[in-house]
């Protein structure tokens, strides 16, 4: 098993991605929005994994910062999908809550990497 697979933030990001796949099953969502949402959601997961494999604090921090930026992007897309009525209120709440938790966990990792 790889170390990152045991990280709570990675596990939460995978759970979030599985919820995004449910949202993306809606055939009414524009293919460009689907693509952007999928890529941003994947970016969260992949940058956590890649950051975990780096050796220096600064390298790790960089990937966690990128991941957190993707969280923000996903929140914006999710809000737009809700506005356009392409995501149910329940789906929105589940995804939003997971994104909020992931953002807080990533902030903790970023802050830990910033300490000398």
N, C-alpha and C positions, 0 to 999 in steps of 0.2 A: 504494500500500500504506500502511496505517496503521502508525504506530510500534509500537503494542502487539503487532501480529502478528509482529513480529520478537523480542519478549521471550521468552527461554527459559522463564520461568515461565508465560507465557500459552500457549505451545506445549505445555508439559507438562500444563497444566490442560485444554486441548482433548483431548489424548490420554487423560487420565483420564476425561473426560466420555464419550468414545467407548467406554471400557471399562464405564462405568456403564450405558450403553444396552444392552450385552450382558447385564449382570446383570438389568436391568429386563425383559428378554424372558421371564423366568421367570413363567409364568402363575400360579404358586402364591403369589407374594408379594402380600400384602394391598395393595389399591389406595391406601390412605392412606399406607402406608409407601413405596410406589412414588412417590407424589406428593411426599412430603417429601424422599426421597432425590434425586429429579430436581431439585427446586427448590434444595436445598442444593448439589448438584453444579454446577448452572447458576450459582448465586451466586458460586462460586469464579471461574469464567471471566468472568462479566459485571463483577464488581467490579474485577478486574485491568484489564480493558479500560477501564472508566469512570475508574478512578484514574489510568491513564496519560494520560488527556486533561485532567486538572486542571492548573492552573497553579502552585499553591502546594504546598510540601512538606507542610503540614498537611492540605490537601485530599487529596493523593495518599495520604498515610499512612492517613487515615481509611478509604479504600476498601480498602487492602491489609489493614488490621486486620479489617474486615468479612469479607473473603475468607478470612483465616486462621481466623476464627471458624467459617465454613462448612466449612473443612477439618476442624476438630475435630468438627463435627456429622456430617459424612460418615463419619469414623472410627467414631463411636458407632453409627451406623446399620449400617455394614458389619459391625461386630462382632456386632450383634444378628442380622443376616441369617445370619451364619455360625453363631451359636448355634442358630438355628432351622433350620439345614441348608438354607437357600434359596440359598446361594452356595457354590460348590465351594471347596476349599482353594486351588486354583490361581487362581481368580478373586479370592479374598480377598487372596492374596499380591501379585498384580499391582496391584490397586487400592490396597492398603495401602502398598506401596513407592512408588507414584506420589504418594500423599497425603503421605507422609513427605518426599519430595523437594520437593514444592510448599510444604509448611510451612516447610522450611528456607530455601527461596528467598524466600518472603514475609517471614520473619523478617529476612533480610538487607536486603530493601527497607525494611522498617519501621525497622530500626536505622539505615539510611542516612538516612532522612527525619528521624530524631530528633536527628541530629548538627547542631550549629550552626556 
